Amino acid sequence: MKFDLYNEFSAVKTIEAAAFTADPQTDNTTGWVDLQGFQGALIVIDIGIITDGVFTTRLEDADVEAAAKTDVADVAAEFILGTQGAFVNTSDRVTSELGYIGSKRFLRVGFTVTGSPATGGLISAMIIRGRPQNTPVR
């Protein structure tokens, strides 16, 4: 039997594709992906067109199950594989990937936005959960 990736990975949107002028994760309730049952995650950030402003990737994790997370923290560099990028108006049509090897249950992608953008940029992100403890994942 051939190796099947369909049953080994599960993709979840954390930022719906849209134009942003500020961080899309404005509170502690949105964009969280539950990693329970998985041993790793790949973060895929898709940058469309950025007209102004600087969008710097920020990963956050938490353990609290409540809708409003009370233990949100930026992911420590030692738990990130790859480089968190800063995207500007010359970063059009870029796909960036990061790995997460931390132990927290919940993960999300956010952006630190600087430069007071007027029109901002088109951005989306998804977290691909992998290395499941049980297969198939569907």
C-alpha positions in Angstrom: 0.0 0.0 0.0 1.3 3.5 -0.8 1.9 6.0 1.9 -1.2 8.3 2.3 -0.8 11.9 3.5 -4.5 12.6 3.4 -5.0 10.6 6.6 -1.9 11.9 8.3 -2.5 15.6 8.2 -5.3 18.0 9.0 -5.3 21.7 7.8 -7.2 24.4 9.7 -7.4 28.1 8.8 -6.3 30.4 11.5 -6.6 33.7 9.4 -9.2 33.8 6.7 -7.9 35.5 3.5 -8.6 39.2 3.7 -7.1 42.7 3.5 -5.7 43.8 6.9 -4.4 47.1 8.3 -4.0 45.7 11.8 -3.5 42.3 13.6 -6.4 40.1 12.7 -6.2 38.4 16.1 -7.5 41.3 18.2 -8.5 39.3 21.3 -7.8 36.0 23.0 -10.8 34.2 21.5 -10.1 34.0 17.8 -7.9 32.0 15.5 -7.0 29.2 17.8 -6.2 25.7 16.5 -6.4 22.7 18.8 -3.3 20.5 18.5 -4.7 17.8 20.8 -3.9 14.4 19.3 -1.1 15.7 17.1 2.6 15.9 17.8 3.6 18.7 15.4 2.3 21.6 13.3 3.3 23.4 10.1 2.3 27.0 9.9 1.7 28.2 6.3 1.4 32.0 5.8 0.2 33.3 2.4 1.0 36.9 1.6 -0.9 38.4 -1.3 -0.2 42.1 -2.1 1.0 44.4 0.7 0.6 48.1 -0.2 1.9 49.7 3.0 2.8 48.8 6.5 5.1 46.1 7.9 3.5 42.8 9.0 5.8 40.7 11.3 4.7 37.2 12.0 3.9 36.3 15.6 3.0 32.8 16.9 1.1 32.4 20.1 0.3 29.3 22.1 -1.8 28.5 25.2 -3.0 25.5 27.2 -6.3 26.9 28.6 -9.4 25.3 27.0 -11.7 28.2 27.7 -12.9 30.3 24.8 -11.0 33.3 26.1 -7.5 32.1 26.7 -5.9 33.4 29.9 -2.4 32.0 29.4 -1.5 33.4 25.9 2.2 33.8 25.3 4.4 34.4 22.3 6.0 31.1 21.3 9.6 30.9 22.4 12.1 30.9 19.6 13.4 27.4 20.6 10.0 26.0 19.6 9.9 27.6 16.2 11.5 26.0 13.1 12.3 28.6 10.4 12.4 32.3 10.6 9.4 34.5 11.5 9.3 37.1 8.7 8.5 40.7 8.4 6.5 41.3 5.2 6.5 44.7 3.4 5.3 46.1 0.1 8.1 44.2 -1.7 6.9 40.9 -0.2 4.1 40.4 -2.6 2.9 36.8 -3.4 5.1 35.0 -0.8 4.3 31.8 1.0 6.2 31.3 4.3 6.4 28.2 6.4 7.2 27.7 10.1 7.3 24.6 12.2 6.0 24.4 15.8 7.6 21.9 18.2 6.2 23.3 21.4 4.0 21.4 23.8 1.1 23.7 24.2 -2.4 22.5 23.2 -3.5 25.6 21.3 -1.7 27.6 18.6 -2.5 30.6 16.4 -0.8 33.0 14.0 -0.9 36.8 14.4 1.0 39.8 13.1 2.6 42.8 14.8 1.7 45.6 12.4 3.8 48.8 12.3 3.9 51.8 9.9 0.2 52.8 10.3 -0.9 51.2 7.0 -3.9 52.8 5.3 -4.7 49.9 2.9 -2.4 47.2 4.4 -2.1 43.8 2.8 -3.8 40.6 1.8 -2.9 37.8 4.2 -4.1 34.3 5.1 -2.7 31.6 7.3 -3.3 28.0 8.1 -2.0 25.5 10.5 -1.4 22.0 9.3 -1.5 19.5 12.1 0.7 16.4 11.7 2.2 13.4 13.3 -1.2 12.3 14.7 -1.3 9.9 17.7 -4.1 8.0 15.9 -4.8 7.6 12.2 -6.8 8.2 10.1 -7.4 11.8 11.2 -10.7 12.0 9.3 
